[in-house]
Amino acid sequence: MQGYQWEQKYSVGFRSIDDQHKEIFKLLNKLFDALNAGQAVSATIQIIAELEKYAVMHFHKEQFFFKQFNYAETAVHIKEHQGFIEKIASMKSDAKLGKLTSSFELINFLKTWISHHILVEDMKYRECFYKNGLR
């Protein structure tokens, strides 16, 4: 397993959003490092909770822009966000019950979801945000 590295291909072109995405990558790597080092379950739960909290804040920021700019795919994008938060909450609950999936499965899910979400879903709003003056 490897950590998760920010690359320019993940840039949506808006500094505030890119900075938030970079922070999500840092949290993912923090979780990766904790799982790889065999840290206590309580440490893993704390990092998952931190990732969940940060993702909620980030999603609210994006959704604010969706509403402000009347983004056409708002409903679909919000549904994706909700699905992610539900999955993170489920993983946190499983960890508390001692049923945490393997570290490989957990990190693989997170890496795959985040990469797809940024490269596919988030890229869809670039033009709308830019046309509405976000820089």
C-alpha positions in Angstrom: 0.0 0.0 0.0 1.2 3.5 -0.8 0.2 6.8 0.6 -1.8 9.3 -1.3 0.0 12.1 -3.1 -1.5 15.4 -4.4 -0.9 15.9 -8.1 -1.7 18.9 -10.2 -4.3 16.7 -12.1 -6.5 17.0 -9.0 -6.6 20.8 -9.2 -10.1 22.2 -9.9 -8.6 25.6 -10.4 -9.8 27.3 -7.3 -7.3 27.8 -4.5 -9.7 27.5 -1.6 -11.2 24.2 -2.9 -7.7 22.8 -3.9 -6.4 23.6 -0.4 -9.3 21.7 1.1 -8.7 18.8 -1.2 -5.0 18.8 -0.2 -6.1 18.7 3.5 -8.3 15.7 2.8 -5.2 14.0 1.2 -3.2 14.8 4.4 -5.9 13.2 6.5 -6.0 10.1 4.3 -2.3 9.8 4.6 -2.5 10.2 8.4 -5.0 7.3 8.4 -2.8 5.3 6.1 0.2 5.8 8.4 -1.8 4.9 11.5 -3.1 1.7 9.9 0.3 0.8 8.5 1.9 1.3 11.9 -0.7 -0.8 13.7 -1.8 2.0 15.9 -4.5 1.5 18.5 -8.1 1.3 17.2 -8.8 4.5 19.2 -6.3 6.4 17.2 -7.8 5.1 14.0 -11.3 6.0 15.1 -10.1 9.5 16.0 -8.5 10.0 12.5 -11.7 8.6 10.8 -13.7 11.1 12.8 -11.4 13.9 11.8 -11.7 13.0 8.2 -15.5 12.8 8.5 -15.7 16.3 10.1 -13.4 17.9 7.6 -15.2 16.3 4.7 -18.5 17.6 6.0 -17.1 21.1 6.2 -15.6 20.8 2.7 -18.8 19.5 1.2 -20.8 22.4 2.8 -18.4 24.8 1.2 -18.9 23.3 -2.3 -22.6 23.1 -1.8 -22.7 26.8 -0.8 -21.2 27.6 -4.2 -23.6 25.2 -5.9 -26.6 27.1 -4.6 -25.0 30.5 -5.1 -24.1 29.7 -8.7 -27.2 27.7 -9.5 -25.1 24.6 -10.5 -27.2 22.3 -12.7 -25.9 19.0 -11.1 -26.3 20.1 -7.5 -28.7 17.2 -6.5 -26.4 14.5 -8.0 -23.3 16.0 -6.4 -24.9 16.3 -3.0 -26.1 12.7 -3.2 -22.4 11.7 -3.8 -21.4 13.7 -0.7 -24.1 12.1 1.4 -23.0 8.6 0.3 -19.4 9.3 1.3 -20.4 10.7 4.7 -22.6 7.7 5.3 -19.8 5.3 4.4 -17.3 7.2 6.7 -19.8 7.1 9.6 -20.3 3.3 9.0 -16.5 2.7 9.0 -16.2 4.7 12.2 -19.0 2.7 13.8 -17.5 -0.6 12.7 -14.1 0.5 14.1 -15.8 1.2 17.5 -17.4 -2.2 17.5 -14.1 -3.9 16.6 -15.3 -4.8 13.1 -13.0 -2.5 11.1 -12.5 -3.8 7.6 -9.0 -4.6 6.6 -6.7 -1.6 6.3 -6.2 -2.3 2.6 -9.9 -2.3 1.9 -10.4 0.9 3.9 -7.6 2.8 2.3 -8.5 1.5 -1.2 -12.1 2.6 -0.8 -11.0 6.1 0.3 -8.4 6.5 -2.4 -10.7 5.3 -5.1 -13.7 7.4 -4.0 -11.7 10.6 -3.5 -9.8 10.3 -6.7 -12.9 9.6 -8.7 -14.9 12.3 -7.0 -12.3 15.0 -7.7 -11.3 13.9 -11.2 -14.8 13.3 -12.4 -17.5 14.9 -10.3 -15.7 18.0 -9.1 -14.3 18.8 -12.5 -17.8 19.1 -13.8 -18.4 22.3 -11.8 -15.2 24.1 -12.9 -16.8 25.9 -15.8 -19.9 27.0 -13.8 -17.8 28.3 -10.9 -15.4 30.1 -13.2 -18.2 31.7 -15.2 -19.6 33.0 -11.9 -16.3 34.7 -10.9 -14.8 32.2 -8.5 -11.0 32.4 -8.7 
